[in-house]
Amino acid sequence: MMDPEKEIHQLKEKIDKAKAMRYKAEVRLEELQKQRQALLDELSKLNVKPEDLDREIEKISNEINDLLKKAKDLLPENLEG
């Protein structure tokens, strides 16, 4: 059986460690909430709703592919690359 003083000391260490972990988690949560808000603000400036983001990404990706195809079509075929 463990000495009660030693057991109390170990419990105190575990509590202190848990408090430190909780503090780190709270700080990380706050950072993530700030990042989330910054992203939402940026989307708002771009007039994109978060729920439309996947559709907007697909639309822009398609536009890029179309423009690349047009650029390739404008180049002479006999250029070596």
N, C-alpha and C positions, 0 to 999 in steps of 0.2 A: 504494500500500500504506500502511496505517495505522501510525503510530508505536506500537511495542509498549507504551510507558508509557501512552499514551492509550487503547489497547485494553484494557489491564489496568484502568485507571480506569473505563472504561465497563462492563466485566464486573463490577467491584466494585459499581458503582451498580445494575446489574441485580440482583445478588445481594441487595443491601440492600433494594431494592424488593420482591423476591420474599419476603424474610423478613418485611417489614412486612405484605404481603398475607396471608401465612400466619398471622401473629399475629392479624390482624383476622378471618380466617376461623375460627380456633380460638376466639376470643372469641364470635363470632356463633354458632358451633356450641354452645358452652356455654350461651349464652342460650336457644337453641332447645330444648336438652335440658331446661333448667329449666322452660320454658313447657310442654313436653310432659308433664313429670312433674306439674306443677301441674294441667293438664287431666285427666290420668289420676286424680289424687287427688280432684278435684272429681267426676268420673264415679263413682268408688268411693263417695263420700259419698252420691251420688244412687242408688246401687245399679244403675248402668247399665254394662254391659260395652261396651268400645269397639266390638266387632263388632256390637253391637245398637243402636248409635247411630242409624243411618238409620231403623231400624224405630221406635225411640222417638220420633224427631223427627216421623215420619209420624203416629204415634199421637196425639201431643200436638197436632199441627196439626189433625187430624180432630176432636179434642175441642174445640179453640177454635172451629172452624167450626160444630160442633153447638151450642155454647153461644151463639154469635152468632145463629144461626138461632132458637134458643129465645127469646133476648132480643127479637129483632125480632117474633116471633109474639106476644109478650106486650104489645107496644105497640099502641095503637089504630091502625087503618088510616087514620083521617081526619087524623092529624097530618101537617103538611107539614114537609119537611126539606130 
